[in-house]
Amino acid sequence: MGTSLTDQFREQLHRWIDANQRKRFTLLFKASQDGCAAQTFHTLCNNKGPTITILYNTNGSVYGGYTSTSWHSNNTYSADDKAFLFRLRHNGNCQPQKFCKIQMADTAIYGHSNYGPTFGGSNGHDLKTFTSIVNKNGTFFPLNGSTSLGSYYDMQGQNYNTVMNGHMQVLDLEVYCVEEMKMLQRPWVRNVEWHPRFMKELKESIETYKPLPGLGLQQTRILMVGQVGSGKSSFFNTINSIFRGHISGQANAGSAEHSLTTMYRMYQVRDGYAGKPLNFRLCDTRGLEEDQGLDDHEISYLLDGHVPDRFQFNPAVSLSPEVMGFVKGPTLGDRIHCVAFVVDSSTVDVISEKVLERIKNMQTKMNQRSIPQVVLLTKIDRICELVTDEIGDVFVSPSVKECVDRVAMAMGVPRSHILPVKNYECEVELDQNVNILSLLCLRQLLHFSDDYLYNQLDQIEAEKSSQTQMKE
């Protein structure tokens, strides 16, 4: 059994606390990470406003308590008419039940400097989680608190055994800050309609897309670069699914220690089942790692079109002109016309300095070639519960906007080049708003690709004009 607040638990707690107002749950204290000590609990959780305390016991039961007032170390009781105890799971089975106050609202919680979270009054606390310091015993914490369920909270026939299995051995204890989740008053990206008509317009604009005329190109090429697990291959699968009409897993995607992509693939997206290829390719390559993945020479060769489709990378042998299949005379159509850095929004704050340095080196080579760069910000549903519940709220989400701002600053690209996206990962059916967001990203990638092609066309026309003037 997991020891973290699942989406199912969050949804249940939302309904119990306030069904009309979405809440943000921010982890303040986790015994397995911070140590099970009263002083640490109070240092991290005092004066933080409403909180939810959750205990995960060794029998698969999950229970705890909510208070709308702040924890403190004053060794006094606090009134709270909104406080309640709860059970979410018993013996691994989902059995949610809420236990409200029955008397003496002025003794809802007890803030004691030497106690962990404590609910209920002086004549036997309903739930005193622990005192002082509790050391871990193998895989669990043998909490030294006490219970007197039913003293100040209505347990509705439940007891120590049916809530806590008759003991206080827990795998973990967490305390979350509970805050109102406020949306931005105005969306930071305008003119987006979450409507079937708009999705149809986006899809048709991509189906009819053709590279800039006058250059003889059949397809635009977009290179996807990102860390292992960031969602490069999943983005192709998402786009492919939209045009296939069902969830597709053509590209190898998933979670692994090292990149699942070992072969350079220039994926084509077809218009419908067995339809004609659309006029762009999404190029997928090895995931970035601190000491593995693309090196400076390989990225240069990729950008310049020297690497053929289905080229198998060999970590032991660096790519060079002597390698079989190396394209020695690439044309404009072989080059990369736009680069999409794929970044996992839920890990933005822990990207290593080595990876950032590698990205900066790549950007230097792209800038030298005037190749536009875009950031696909994936897994946005993991950083904002608003977006978890409704993808259409992405552009009024403060969390997503803040993440966009941080990534723009870290990577030195305009905010308009940071594109939030939600890939298909666990879904079995297509979702209209997921499709709209993905198609918006793809349309922008094609627009940036055309910017690169316009520069190439300007250069070609300038060279022709110069040659004409020289002949005259």
C-alpha positions as CSV (number, residue, x, y, z in Angstrom):
1,M,0.0,0.0,0.0
2,G,1.2,3.5,-0.8
3,T,1.9,6.1,1.9
4,S,1.0,9.3,0.1
5,L,-2.2,11.2,-0.6
6,T,-3.8,9.6,-3.7
7,D,-6.1,11.4,-6.1
8,Q,-9.0,9.3,-4.7
9,F,-8.2,10.4,-1.1
10,R,-7.9,14.0,-2.2
11,E,-11.3,14.0,-3.9
12,Q,-12.9,12.5,-0.8
13,L,-11.3,15.1,1.5
14,H,-12.4,17.9,-0.9
15,R,-16.0,16.8,-0.4
16,W,-15.7,16.5,3.3
17,I,-14.0,19.9,3.8
18,D,-15.9,22.0,1.3
19,A,-17.5,20.5,-1.8
20,N,-18.0,23.9,-3.4
21,Q,-14.3,25.1,-3.2
22,R,-11.4,23.2,-4.6
23,K,-8.4,22.9,-2.2
24,R,-4.7,22.6,-2.6
25,F,-2.9,20.1,-0.4
26,T,0.7,21.0,0.3
27,L,2.9,18.5,2.2
28,L,4.3,20.1,5.4
29,F,5.5,17.1,7.4
30,K,6.2,13.4,6.6
31,A,7.6,11.2,9.3
32,S,9.5,8.9,7.0
33,Q,11.4,11.9,5.6
34,D,11.5,14.4,8.4
35,G,11.7,12.1,11.4
36,C,8.9,11.4,13.8
37,A,9.6,14.1,16.4
38,A,7.1,16.5,18.0
39,Q,9.6,19.4,17.7
40,T,10.0,18.9,14.0
41,F,6.2,18.6,13.5
42,H,5.7,21.9,15.3
43,T,8.5,23.6,13.4
44,L,7.1,22.6,10.1
45,C,3.4,22.8,10.8
46,N,2.7,25.6,13.3
47,N,0.8,28.7,12.2
48,K,0.1,27.3,8.7
49,G,-3.7,27.5,8.9
50,P,-6.0,24.5,8.1
51,T,-4.3,21.1,7.9
52,I,-5.1,17.5,7.3
53,T,-3.2,14.8,9.3
54,I,-3.1,11.3,7.7
55,L,-1.8,8.1,9.2
56,Y,-1.1,4.9,7.1
57,N,-1.0,1.9,9.4
58,T,0.6,-1.5,8.8
59,N,-2.7,-3.2,8.1
60,G,-3.6,-1.1,5.1
61,S,-5.9,1.3,7.0
62,V,-5.8,5.0,6.4
63,Y,-7.2,7.5,9.0
64,G,-6.6,10.9,10.5
65,G,-8.1,14.3,11.3
66,Y,-8.8,17.8,9.9
67,T,-8.7,21.1,11.6
68,S,-9.4,24.5,10.1
69,T,-7.3,26.3,12.7
70,S,-3.5,26.4,13.1
71,W,-1.3,24.0,15.1
72,H,0.7,25.7,17.9
73,S,2.9,24.9,20.8
74,N,1.1,26.8,23.5
75,N,0.0,23.8,25.5
76,T,-3.6,24.9,25.2
77,Y,-6.8,23.7,23.4
78,S,-8.2,25.4,20.3
79,A,-11.8,25.8,19.3
80,D,-12.8,24.6,15.8
81,D,-16.4,23.8,14.8
82,K,-15.2,22.5,11.4
83,A,-12.7,19.9,12.8
84,F,-13.4,16.2,12.2
85,L,-11.8,12.8,12.3
86,F,-12.0,10.4,9.4
87,R,-11.3,7.0,8.0
88,L,-10.5,6.6,4.4
89,R,-9.5,2.9,4.2
90,H,-9.7,-0.2,6.4
91,N,-7.6,-3.3,5.9
92,G,-6.8,-2.1,2.4
93,N,-10.5,-1.6,1.5
94,C,-12.0,1.8,0.7
95,Q,-14.3,2.6,3.6
96,P,-14.5,6.4,3.9
97,Q,-16.3,7.8,6.9
98,K,-16.3,11.2,8.5
99,F,-16.6,11.7,12.3
100,C,-17.7,15.2,13.4
101,K,-17.5,17.0,16.7
102,I,-20.3,16.2,19.2
103,Q,-19.6,18.5,22.1
104,M,-17.2,21.2,23.4
105,A,-16.0,22.8,20.2
106,D,-13.4,24.7,22.2
107,T,-11.4,21.4,22.7
108,A,-11.2,20.4,19.0
109,I,-7.4,20.1,19.0
110,Y,-4.6,20.3,21.5
111,G,-1.3,22.1,20.7
112,H,1.4,20.8,23.0
113,S,5.1,21.4,22.4
114,N,5.9,17.7,23.1
115,Y,2.9,16.2,21.2
116,G,2.3,15.4,17.6
117,P,-1.1,16.2,16.1
118,T,-3.7,15.8,18.9
119,F,-7.5,15.9,18.5
120,G,-10.0,16.0,21.4
121,G,-10.2,17.2,25.0
122,S,-8.5,16.6,28.3
123,N,-10.7,13.7,29.5
124,G,-8.9,11.4,27.0
125,H,-7.8,12.7,23.7
126,D,-9.7,11.1,20.8
127,L,-6.4,10.9,18.9
128,K,-3.0,11.8,20.2
129,T,-0.6,10.6,17.5
130,F,2.7,10.5,19.5
131,T,4.8,12.2,22.1
132,S,8.4,13.4,22.0
133,I,10.4,11.3,19.4
134,V,9.4,7.9,17.9
135,N,12.2,6.0,16.2
136,K,11.4,3.7,13.2
137,N,11.3,0.0,13.9
138,G,12.3,-1.6,10.7
139,T,9.5,-0.6,8.2
140,F,7.1,1.1,10.6
141,F,6.8,3.7,13.4
142,P,5.4,2.2,16.7
143,L,3.6,5.4,17.7
144,N,3.5,6.0,21.5
145,G,0.3,8.2,21.5
146,S,-3.1,7.2,22.7
147,T,-6.7,7.1,21.6
148,S,-10.1,7.6,23.3
149,L,-12.3,7.6,20.3
150,G,-15.8,8.9,20.9
151,S,-14.9,11.3,23.8
152,Y,-15.3,14.5,21.7
153,Y,-16.0,13.2,18.2
154,D,-19.0,11.1,17.1
155,M,-17.6,7.8,15.9
156,Q,-20.9,6.6,14.5
157,G,-20.4,3.1,15.9
158,Q,-16.8,2.8,14.8
159,N,-14.0,2.1,17.3
160,Y,-10.3,1.6,17.9
161,N,-10.4,-1.8,16.0
162,T,-12.5,-0.7,13.0
163,V,-10.6,2.5,12.4
164,M,-7.0,1.7,13.5
165,N,-6.9,-2.1,13.7
166,G,-6.4,-1.9,17.5
167,H,-2.9,-0.6,17.3
168,M,-0.8,2.5,16.4
169,Q,1.9,1.0,14.2
170,V,2.1,3.2,11.1
171,L,4.1,3.1,7.9
172,D,4.0,6.9,7.8
173,L,2.3,10.0,9.2
174,E,1.7,13.1,7.0
175,V,0.5,16.6,7.6
176,Y,-0.8,18.7,4.7
177,C,-1.6,22.4,4.5
178,V,-5.1,22.9,3.1
179,E,-5.5,26.1,1.0
180,E,-8.1,27.4,-1.2
181,M,-7.2,26.9,-4.8
182,K,-7.8,30.2,-6.6
183,M,-7.9,30.5,-10.4
184,L,-6.5,33.5,-12.2
185,Q,-9.2,36.0,-13.1
186,R,-8.1,36.1,-16.7
187,P,-6.4,33.3,-18.7
188,W,-2.8,34.0,-19.6
189,V,-3.4,32.4,-23.0
190,R,-6.4,33.8,-24.9
191,N,-8.6,32.7,-27.7
192,V,-8.7,29.1,-26.7
193,E,-12.1,27.4,-26.9
194,W,-12.6,24.1,-25.2
195,H,-15.2,23.0,-27.8
196,P,-15.5,20.3,-30.5
197,R,-15.7,23.0,-33.1
198,F,-12.3,24.5,-32.1
199,M,-10.7,21.0,-32.0
200,K,-12.0,20.4,-35.5
201,E,-10.5,23.7,-36.7
202,L,-7.1,22.9,-35.1
203,K,-7.1,19.4,-36.5
204,E,-8.0,20.6,-40.0
205,S,-5.3,23.3,-39.9
206,I,-2.7,20.6,-39.2
207,E,-4.1,18.2,-41.8
208,T,-3.8,20.8,-44.5
209,Y,-0.4,22.2,-43.3
210,K,2.3,22.3,-45.9
211,P,5.9,23.6,-45.5
212,L,6.7,27.0,-46.9
213,P,6.5,26.9,-50.7
214,G,9.5,27.7,-52.8
215,L,11.9,25.5,-51.0
216,G,10.9,22.1,-52.4
217,L,10.2,20.5,-48.9
218,Q,7.7,17.7,-48.5
219,Q,7.8,17.6,-44.7
220,T,8.9,19.8,-41.8
221,R,11.1,18.2,-39.2
222,I,10.8,18.8,-35.5
223,L,13.4,17.4,-33.1
224,M,12.3,16.4,-29.5
225,V,15.0,16.6,-26.9
226,G,14.5,15.9,-23.2
227,Q,15.4,14.0,-20.1
228,V,14.6,10.3,-19.6
229,G,10.9,10.0,-18.7
230,S,10.0,13.6,-19.7
231,G,7.4,12.5,-22.2
232,K,9.1,12.8,-25.7
233,S,7.8,9.5,-27.1
234,S,4.5,10.0,-25.3
235,F,4.0,13.3,-27.1
236,F,4.3,11.6,-30.4
237,N,1.9,8.9,-29.2
238,T,-0.6,11.5,-28.1
239,I,-0.5,13.3,-31.5
240,N,-0.6,10.0,-33.3
241,S,-3.7,8.9,-31.2
242,I,-5.6,12.1,-32.1
243,F,-5.2,11.5,-35.8
244,R,-5.7,7.7,-35.5
245,G,-8.9,8.2,-33.6
246,H,-7.9,6.0,-30.7
247,I,-5.2,5.6,-28.1
248,S,-1.9,4.6,-29.8
249,G,1.4,3.4,-28.4
250,Q,3.5,3.2,-31.5
251,A,6.5,4.8,-29.9
252,N,8.2,3.0,-27.0
253,A,7.3,5.0,-23.9
254,G,7.3,4.5,-20.2
255,S,9.5,4.8,-17.1
256,A,13.0,3.4,-16.8
257,E,16.3,4.3,-15.3
258,H,17.8,4.9,-18.7
259,S,16.3,6.1,-22.0
260,L,13.9,3.7,-23.6
261,T,14.6,5.4,-26.9
262,T,17.9,4.1,-28.3
263,M,17.1,4.6,-32.0
264,Y,16.7,7.9,-33.9
265,R,13.2,7.8,-35.2
266,M,11.6,10.3,-37.6
267,Y,8.0,9.4,-36.9
268,Q,5.3,10.2,-39.4
269,V,1.7,10.9,-38.4
270,R,-1.0,9.6,-40.8
271,D,-4.3,11.2,-41.5
272,G,-6.6,8.5,-40.2
273,Y,-6.0,4.7,-40.2
274,A,-3.6,3.8,-43.0
275,G,-4.0,7.3,-44.4
276,K,-1.5,9.5,-46.1
277,P,1.4,10.9,-44.0
278,L,0.9,14.5,-42.8
279,N,3.5,17.1,-43.8
280,F,5.7,17.0,-40.7
281,R,7.8,14.5,-38.8
282,L,8.4,14.3,-35.1
283,C,12.0,13.2,-34.5
284,D,12.7,11.3,-31.3
285,T,16.1,10.5,-29.9
286,R,17.9,9.4,-26.8
287,G,16.8,10.9,-23.5
288,L,19.2,13.3,-21.8
289,E,21.1,12.1,-18.7
290,E,23.9,13.6,-16.7
291,D,26.5,11.4,-18.2
292,Q,24.7,9.7,-21.1
293,G,22.6,10.6,-24.1
294,L,23.4,13.0,-26.9
295,D,26.8,14.7,-26.9
296,D,27.8,18.0,-28.6
297,H,28.9,16.3,-31.9
298,E,25.8,14.2,-32.1
299,I,23.4,17.1,-31.6
300,S,25.2,19.0,-34.3
301,Y,24.9,16.1,-36.7
302,L,21.2,15.7,-35.9
303,L,20.5,19.4,-36.5
304,D,22.3,19.5,-39.8
305,G,20.5,16.4,-41.1
306,H,23.4,13.9,-41.1
307,V,21.6,11.2,-39.1
308,P,19.2,8.8,-41.0
309,D,15.9,7.5,-39.8
310,R,16.2,4.4,-37.5
311,F,19.9,5.1,-36.8
312,Q,20.9,2.9,-33.8
313,F,22.9,4.9,-31.3
314,N,25.8,3.1,-29.7
315,P,26.9,4.6,-26.3
316,A,30.4,3.1,-26.8
317,V,30.9,4.6,-30.2
318,S,30.4,8.3,-30.9
319,L,28.6,9.3,-34.1
320,S,31.0,10.4,-36.9
321,P,31.1,10.6,-40.7
322,E,32.7,7.2,-40.8
323,V,29.7,5.5,-39.2
324,M,27.6,3.5,-41.7
325,G,24.5,5.4,-42.8
326,F,25.9,8.8,-42.1
327,V,24.3,11.3,-44.5
328,K,27.2,13.2,-46.0
329,G,25.4,15.7,-48.2
330,P,22.2,16.7,-46.3
331,T,19.7,19.0,-48.0
332,L,17.5,21.6,-46.4
333,G,14.8,19.0,-46.1
334,D,17.1,16.7,-44.1
335,R,17.8,19.4,-41.5
336,I,15.9,20.1,-38.2
337,H,13.6,23.1,-38.6
338,C,12.5,23.4,-35.0
339,V,13.5,21.9,-31.6
340,A,11.1,21.0,-28.9
341,F,12.7,20.6,-25.4
342,V,10.4,18.3,-23.5
343,V,10.4,19.1,-19.8
344,D,8.5,17.3,-17.0
345,S,6.8,20.1,-15.1
346,S,6.7,18.0,-11.9
347,T,10.5,17.8,-11.8
348,V,11.5,21.3,-12.9
349,D,12.9,22.2,-9.5
350,V,15.2,19.1,-9.3
351,I,16.8,19.2,-12.8
352,S,20.5,18.7,-12.2
353,E,23.0,21.4,-13.0
354,K,24.8,18.9,-15.4
355,V,21.6,18.4,-17.4
356,L,21.0,22.2,-17.6
357,E,24.5,22.7,-18.7
358,R,24.1,20.2,-21.5
359,I,20.8,21.9,-22.6
360,K,22.6,25.3,-22.6
361,N,25.4,23.8,-24.9
362,M,22.7,22.5,-27.2
363,Q,20.9,25.8,-27.3
364,T,24.2,27.5,-28.4
365,K,24.4,25.2,-31.4
366,M,20.8,25.8,-32.2
367,N,21.2,29.5,-32.0
368,Q,24.2,29.4,-34.3
369,R,21.9,27.8,-36.9
370,S,18.9,30.1,-36.1
371,I,16.8,27.1,-35.2
372,P,13.7,28.1,-33.2
373,Q,13.3,26.4,-29.7
374,V,10.1,25.6,-27.9
375,V,9.6,23.9,-24.5
376,L,6.8,21.3,-24.2
377,L,5.9,21.4,-20.5
378,T,4.5,17.9,-19.8
379,K,2.7,16.3,-16.9
380,I,1.0,19.5,-15.9
381,D,-1.8,17.6,-14.3
382,R,0.7,16.6,-11.6
383,I,1.5,20.1,-10.5
384,C,-2.1,21.5,-10.2
385,E,-5.2,19.8,-9.0
386,L,-7.3,22.2,-11.0
387,V,-5.8,20.8,-14.1
388,T,-6.0,17.2,-12.8
389,D,-9.7,17.6,-12.6
390,E,-10.1,19.7,-15.8
391,I,-7.5,20.2,-18.5
392,G,-9.5,23.2,-19.7
393,D,-8.4,25.1,-16.6
394,V,-4.7,25.0,-17.6
395,F,-4.5,28.7,-18.7
396,V,-6.2,30.0,-15.4
397,S,-4.0,27.9,-13.2
398,P,-1.5,29.9,-11.1
399,S,0.7,26.8,-10.6
400,V,1.1,26.1,-14.3
401,K,1.8,29.8,-15.0
402,E,4.4,29.9,-12.2
403,C,6.1,26.8,-13.7
404,V,6.1,28.4,-17.1
405,D,7.8,31.5,-15.7
406,R,10.5,29.4,-13.9
407,V,11.2,27.4,-17.0
408,A,11.4,30.5,-19.2
409,M,13.9,32.0,-16.8
410,A,16.0,28.8,-16.5
411,M,16.2,28.1,-20.2
412,G,16.3,31.7,-21.5
413,V,13.4,31.4,-23.9
414,P,10.3,33.7,-24.2
415,R,7.2,32.6,-22.2
416,S,5.3,32.4,-25.4
417,H,7.7,29.5,-26.4
418,I,6.7,27.5,-23.3
419,L,3.8,25.2,-24.2
420,P,1.9,23.2,-21.5
421,V,0.7,19.8,-22.6
422,K,-0.9,16.7,-21.2
423,N,0.1,13.4,-22.8
424,Y,-2.0,10.3,-22.9
425,E,-0.5,8.0,-20.2
426,C,-3.1,5.9,-18.4
427,E,-6.2,6.8,-20.5
428,V,-8.0,4.3,-22.7
429,E,-10.2,6.8,-24.5
430,L,-9.5,10.1,-26.2
431,D,-10.4,13.3,-24.4
432,Q,-11.5,16.4,-26.2
433,N,-9.5,18.9,-24.0
434,V,-6.3,16.8,-24.0
435,N,-6.6,16.8,-27.8
436,I,-7.1,20.6,-28.0
437,L,-4.1,21.3,-25.8
438,S,-1.9,18.9,-27.8
439,L,-3.0,20.3,-31.1
440,L,-2.4,23.8,-29.9
441,C,1.2,22.8,-29.2
442,L,1.7,21.1,-32.5
443,R,0.3,24.0,-34.4
444,Q,2.7,26.3,-32.7
445,L,5.6,24.0,-33.5
446,L,4.7,24.1,-37.1
447,H,4.5,27.9,-37.0
448,F,8.0,28.1,-35.5
449,S,9.3,25.7,-38.1
450,D,7.9,28.0,-40.8
451,D,9.8,30.9,-39.2
452,Y,13.0,29.0,-39.7
453,L,12.1,28.2,-43.3
454,Y,11.3,31.9,-44.0
455,N,14.8,32.8,-42.9
456,Q,16.2,30.1,-45.3
457,L,14.0,31.5,-48.1
458,D,15.2,35.0,-47.4
459,Q,18.8,33.8,-47.5
460,I,18.3,32.0,-50.8
461,E,16.5,34.9,-52.4
462,A,19.3,37.3,-51.2
463,E,22.0,35.1,-52.7
464,K,20.1,34.9,-56.0
465,S,19.7,38.6,-56.0
466,S,23.4,39.1,-55.3
467,Q,24.4,36.7,-58.1
468,T,22.1,38.5,-60.5
469,Q,23.6,41.9,-59.6
470,M,27.1,40.5,-60.1
471,K,26.2,39.2,-63.6
472,E,24.8,42.6,-64.5
